[in-house]
Amino acid sequence: MSDEKTEILQMTNAAVDKIAELIASRKAGPMAVRVTLHQAANGTVQSEFKFVKPEERSEGDSVQDMGPFMIYADADAVEIITGAVVDFNESQYAGGFNIQYPNYGPKVEAKKWDDPLAQQVQDTITVKINPALAGHGGWVKLLDVKDDTAYIEMGGGCHGCALSQMTLKTGIERIIKEEVSAIAAVFDRTDHA
């Protein structure tokens, strides 16, 4: 078994504290967090964090000591998640845990718009929305802005997702309207079939 100690993830104090709290609430003794990857039907990769006993460490796992717990990840997971930032914030767009991956995720080119209103919407999508959705393999692309309405397309993990309309209404539309007060509505033009 490799004793290599590496920095796999960057975790905010809030994320470390919440994971430690969840481990303690299980009353099962010391636990580690195993990071695994799952290939989704749409071709995206999603990570899963699950609690395991410390002795469930596998041959070849990379190990990161987070203080109150250890993280175990195999080589496939390490390749994608190294450098990812894990945060916990109940008031943030996606609520709960949010992961931003630097080495994986949808690459959505942010268009430069001549229309200042469209550019404001694009900046909001680029800075506030897509980083949160990237943790789930999803993305949003601005298609057009007409009058007080923004037209978007959802892709990656958001394409065909049963929760896409909830994501649109409770997250994407809310954030765009808060950040760009001239926008009154956001319409999704994605064919989710």
C-alpha positions as CSV (number, residue, x, y, z in Angstrom):
1,M,0.0,0.0,0.0
2,S,1.3,3.4,-0.9
3,D,2.0,5.8,2.0
4,E,2.2,8.7,-0.4
5,K,0.7,11.8,1.1
6,T,-0.6,14.1,-1.6
7,E,-2.8,17.1,-1.9
8,I,-5.7,15.8,-3.9
9,L,-8.4,18.4,-3.0
10,Q,-8.6,21.8,-1.5
11,M,-11.3,21.9,1.1
12,T,-12.6,25.0,2.8
13,N,-12.9,24.9,6.6
14,A,-16.7,24.8,6.2
15,A,-16.5,21.7,4.1
16,V,-14.0,20.0,6.5
17,D,-16.2,20.9,9.5
18,K,-19.4,19.6,7.8
19,I,-17.8,16.3,6.8
20,A,-16.4,15.9,10.3
21,E,-19.9,16.6,11.7
22,L,-21.5,14.1,9.4
23,I,-18.9,11.4,10.4
24,A,-19.5,12.1,14.1
25,S,-23.3,11.9,13.6
26,R,-22.9,8.3,12.4
27,K,-21.4,7.2,15.7
28,A,-19.5,4.5,13.9
29,G,-16.0,5.5,15.0
30,P,-13.2,6.9,12.8
31,M,-14.1,7.2,9.1
32,A,-12.3,8.2,5.9
33,V,-13.8,9.6,2.7
34,R,-13.4,7.6,-0.5
35,V,-13.7,9.5,-3.7
36,T,-14.9,7.5,-6.7
37,L,-15.9,8.5,-10.2
38,H,-19.0,7.4,-12.2
39,Q,-19.5,7.8,-15.9
40,A,-22.9,9.2,-16.7
41,A,-24.9,8.2,-19.7
42,N,-24.3,11.6,-21.3
43,G,-20.6,11.1,-21.2
44,T,-19.8,13.3,-18.2
45,V,-18.0,12.1,-15.1
46,Q,-19.4,12.7,-11.7
47,S,-17.6,12.2,-8.4
48,E,-19.0,10.5,-5.3
49,F,-17.8,11.0,-1.8
50,K,-18.7,8.1,0.6
51,F,-17.7,7.2,4.1
52,V,-15.5,4.1,4.6
53,K,-13.7,2.6,7.5
54,P,-10.0,3.6,7.6
55,E,-9.0,0.0,7.0
56,E,-10.8,0.1,3.6
57,R,-7.9,1.9,2.0
58,S,-6.9,0.1,-1.2
59,E,-3.5,-0.7,-2.7
60,G,-2.4,2.3,-4.8
61,D,-4.8,4.8,-3.2
62,S,-3.5,8.4,-2.9
63,V,-4.2,9.6,0.6
64,Q,-4.8,13.2,1.9
65,D,-4.9,13.9,5.6
66,M,-7.7,16.5,6.3
67,G,-7.2,16.5,10.1
68,P,-10.4,14.9,11.4
69,F,-10.5,12.4,8.5
70,M,-8.5,11.0,5.6
71,I,-9.4,11.1,1.9
72,Y,-8.7,8.0,-0.3
73,A,-8.7,8.2,-4.1
74,D,-7.6,5.8,-6.8
75,A,-5.4,6.9,-9.7
76,D,-8.4,7.5,-12.0
77,A,-10.1,9.8,-9.5
78,V,-6.9,11.6,-8.7
79,E,-6.4,12.5,-12.4
80,I,-9.7,14.3,-12.6
81,I,-10.1,15.7,-9.1
82,T,-6.6,17.0,-8.2
83,G,-6.9,20.7,-7.5
84,A,-10.7,20.7,-7.2
85,V,-12.1,23.0,-4.5
86,V,-14.8,21.6,-2.2
87,D,-16.9,24.1,-0.3
88,F,-20.0,23.8,1.9
89,N,-22.4,26.7,1.9
90,E,-26.2,26.2,2.5
91,S,-27.0,29.7,1.1
92,Q,-25.1,29.3,-2.2
93,Y,-26.9,28.6,-5.5
94,A,-26.6,24.8,-5.5
95,G,-26.9,24.6,-1.6
96,G,-24.7,22.3,0.4
97,F,-21.5,20.9,-1.0
98,N,-20.1,22.5,-4.2
99,I,-17.1,21.3,-6.1
100,Q,-15.2,23.2,-8.7
101,Y,-13.0,21.1,-11.0
102,P,-10.0,22.7,-12.7
103,N,-9.1,19.6,-14.8
104,Y,-12.4,18.4,-15.9
105,G,-15.8,19.6,-16.9
106,P,-17.6,21.3,-19.7
107,K,-15.7,23.9,-21.6
108,V,-18.2,26.5,-22.5
109,E,-16.8,29.4,-24.4
110,A,-18.2,32.7,-23.1
111,K,-19.3,34.8,-26.1
112,K,-18.4,38.5,-26.2
113,W,-21.6,40.4,-26.7
114,D,-22.0,43.9,-28.3
115,D,-25.2,44.4,-26.3
116,P,-24.2,45.6,-22.8
117,L,-27.3,43.9,-21.3
118,A,-26.4,40.6,-22.9
119,Q,-22.8,41.0,-21.7
120,Q,-24.0,41.5,-18.1
121,V,-26.0,38.2,-18.4
122,Q,-23.0,36.4,-19.9
123,D,-20.7,37.6,-17.1
124,T,-23.2,36.4,-14.5
125,I,-23.4,33.0,-16.2
126,T,-19.6,32.8,-16.5
127,V,-18.8,33.8,-13.0
128,K,-21.8,32.7,-10.8
129,I,-23.6,29.9,-12.6
130,N,-21.3,27.8,-14.7
131,P,-18.8,27.2,-11.9
132,A,-21.6,25.8,-9.7
133,L,-23.0,23.6,-12.4
134,A,-19.6,22.3,-13.5
135,G,-19.5,20.3,-10.2
136,H,-22.3,18.3,-11.6
137,G,-21.0,18.2,-15.2
138,G,-23.4,20.8,-16.4
139,W,-23.3,24.2,-18.1
140,V,-25.4,27.0,-19.4
141,K,-24.9,28.9,-22.6
142,L,-26.5,32.3,-23.3
143,L,-28.2,32.2,-26.8
144,D,-29.8,35.6,-26.9
145,V,-31.2,38.5,-25.0
146,K,-34.3,40.2,-26.3
147,D,-35.9,43.1,-24.4
148,D,-36.1,41.9,-20.8
149,T,-35.7,38.2,-21.6
150,A,-32.6,35.9,-21.6
151,Y,-32.7,32.8,-23.7
152,I,-30.3,30.0,-22.6
153,E,-29.3,26.4,-23.4
154,M,-28.4,23.9,-20.8
155,G,-25.9,21.1,-21.5
156,G,-23.6,18.5,-20.1
157,G,-25.1,17.0,-16.9
158,C,-28.1,19.4,-17.1
159,H,-29.2,18.2,-20.6
160,G,-32.1,15.8,-20.1
161,C,-31.9,16.0,-16.3
162,A,-35.2,15.6,-14.6
163,L,-34.3,18.5,-12.3
164,S,-33.4,20.9,-15.0
165,Q,-36.6,23.0,-14.7
166,M,-36.1,23.3,-11.0
167,T,-32.4,24.2,-11.6
168,L,-33.6,26.9,-14.1
169,K,-36.3,28.4,-11.8
170,T,-34.7,28.2,-8.3
171,G,-31.1,28.8,-9.4
172,I,-30.3,30.1,-12.8
173,E,-33.2,32.5,-13.3
174,R,-33.1,33.7,-9.7
175,I,-29.4,34.5,-10.0
176,I,-29.6,36.2,-13.4
177,K,-32.5,38.4,-12.2
178,E,-30.7,39.3,-9.0
179,E,-27.5,40.2,-10.8
180,V,-29.1,41.9,-13.9
181,S,-32.1,43.8,-12.7
182,A,-33.2,44.6,-16.3
183,I,-33.9,40.9,-16.9
184,A,-37.5,39.8,-16.1
185,A,-37.5,36.2,-17.5
186,V,-35.1,33.4,-18.5
187,F,-36.3,30.8,-21.0
188,D,-34.5,27.5,-21.6
189,R,-34.4,26.5,-25.3
190,T,-32.8,23.1,-24.6
191,D,-34.5,20.0,-26.1
192,H,-34.4,17.9,-22.9
193,A,-36.0,14.9,-24.6
